[in-house]
Every structure is written in C-alpha cells, then in structure tokens.
Amino acid sequence: MKHHLYFMALMASAMTVPAMAKTDSLPVGRCVNMGNSLETPTEGAWGGKKIDAADFTRIAKAGFNTIRLPVRWSTRAGTDAPHTIDPIFMKRVKQVVADARSAGLNVILNSHHFEEIHKDPSDANIAKLAAMWTQVAAQFADAPEAHLWFEIENEPHDKFNDSNLLKVLTPALVEIRKTNPTRPVIIGGEFWSGINSLKTLNLPDDPNIVPTFHYYDPFNFTHQGASWVDPSPPLGRTYGGAEDQKLLKDDVQKVREYIARTGKTPFMGEFGAHTTASLDERVKYQKAVRVAFDEIGIGMCAWAYTNTFPLWDHEKKAWVPGMRDAMGLKE
C-alpha cells in the first residue's frame, strides 16, 4: 500500500513537469545543480556563492522543478568510526534543503567529492561512506519521498568502477533502507557516470533504485580550456557540426536502448559547457542537448546554477542570456 501511495505521489508531482520533460523514473523535470557551494572545501569557494533562500525562490519562479544539491560530507565527518558529521554542517545542509522545499522544489541530495573512496575503495572507506549515510538518512527520514531523493556517491571513477560498484555502495544502501525503506536512491556508473556507463551499469536488487548518467560530450567542446583538466582541451572549439549532430543522435539512441533493455528510465544528473566557450556556443549546446533528450522523456539537471558553467550570473544578479530558453523555460 505504501508503495502504491508513493507511486501516486510521483505521478501527481510529474503533472507539474514541463512538456516533453516527463520521466517514469523520477519527476525530475527541469533541474539545476547548486554547484560549487556545499561540495567545495568551504561553502562558496571556487568562485561560487553562499546559497540563500532567495536563490530557490528565483529558481522556482524561472520554472525549474528540482535542484540537485552536491554535498561534500567526507571532510566534515570524523576520521574514526562512527565518523560523526559536524552538527553545524548538518544543520546548514538541512536548512538549505528546507529552503528549497519551501520554494516548492524537489531535492536530490548526494555525496560529492569523497575523493578517498575513488582512489581507494577499501573496506575502511566503504565503512565511512555507509556511516555518513546512516546519519544523513536518519536526519531526512521524515522528508516526503515524492520530493527528496538520495544519491549515494557522485561520479564513480579511478579505482571505483564497475568491478566494485555494488560492493562499495551496498553497505550505504543497507543503512539508508533502515530508516528510508522505500525512498528513491540514485546510482550512476563508472568513468564519471558518462553516458557509456549505462551499457554496463549493474544496479542493486531494489525496486526504488534510479539510474543516472552525466553528459559532457563532446568533452573537447564542453571542457575546452578548463584549468582542472590535464591536458586541457584547446580553446576555440565550436559546436553543432555534422559530427556533433551524429554523436548526439547516437547518444540518445544509447539511452533508448538502455530503457528498452532494463525497463528503467535514467535521468541526466549533469550537463553543460564551461564559460571558456562563447556564450552563443554554450547556449547552442545546452539547447541541442535538452531538445534531443526531451524527445525521449529524460529529466535533466544543468550544471550549474552559478560559477564555471553558470545559468545565473551572481555578480550581475541576472540569468545568463539565452540559458533559460535553452532549458525550455520562459526568458
């Protein structure tokens, strides 16, 4: 009965999703990542800003349905078991989630940048991930399942890959299920959860697991000149030629095939292009990807609200021209 009520809640929520943005996995709809905020060493580092309630009012008014909230829990948790999360930081995350919910937005709450587990998916780091989720899950157990969803760890990569994905994530999932038995839990695959990870993604035997993928293809366009990429793709790459159009069409087909094979509809947890590309090219890319995946009902989370892939210019206090239209929203 609870599962039936949960399904009905999801269907009701999906009614508010913009046209062509429905997904039978989660009613993600139009979504934006609150990037470079709570997943940075300190909130607002890396050129970002501190999140406030006005941000969520603005995001909701623009027509977004969901925010994805990247959180770096690992550096705010104790080194030794039970890896207690700093209560001040936990309170801050709870306030941000409450502000987003007050604005009527769904929230995807994740663990982001647990760097140690990607470099070394050892028993010790697996236990720490599970311990952190024990605490996070308990804190949010009373939140409505139709509007708050967990994502165990962002973008598995390096030594954290398909060979150990379930070994790493299952203990955390077990802890989550103790307090949140039917809440949607999101899992992405290896190699930074790129679209090709869907082909080999194995999910736990749990009816409330939702697959995700991230989309930054072609990488030499979206990350041209990015300072954190070594070697960085050269500047000057434009978007939209015949090769780019074929790649996008082929990638949409990969998702179609995944849905047909698994019966699950994934959502796109991140996509966008760095500001080292011209604004016109960024807008062209954002719109092309959004339109293409809208055709098969994929919910999409743009990276990010502000900073290096911005939709909102927090210095000019204005939406970046063309970006709302690119996301299928009114300018």
Salt bridges, closest charged atoms under 4 A:
GLU43 OE2 - ARG92 NH2 2.72
ASP52 OD2 - LYS49 NZ 3.95
ASP55 OD2 - LYS49 NZ 2.68
ASP55 OD1 - ARG58 NH1 3.02
GLU115 OE2 - ARG72 NH1 3.96
GLU151 OE1 - ARG68 NE 2.92
GLU153 OE2 - HIS118 NE2 2.93
GLU155 OE2 - HIS214 ND1 2.67
GLU175 OE2 - LYS178 NZ 2.91
ASP206 OD2 - ARG177 NE 2.78
ASP244 OD1 - ARG237 NH2 2.92
ASP250 OD2 - LYS246 NZ 2.68
ASP251 OD1 - LYS254 NZ 3.04
GLU270 OE2 - ARG68 NH1 2.92
GLU270 OE1 - HIS214 ND1 3.70
GLU281 OE2 - LYS284 NZ 3.17
ASP294 OD2 - ARG30 NH2 2.70
ASP294 OD2 - ARG290 NH1 3.32
ASP325 OD2 - LYS287 NZ 3.19
GLU331 OE1 - ARG324 NH2 3.63
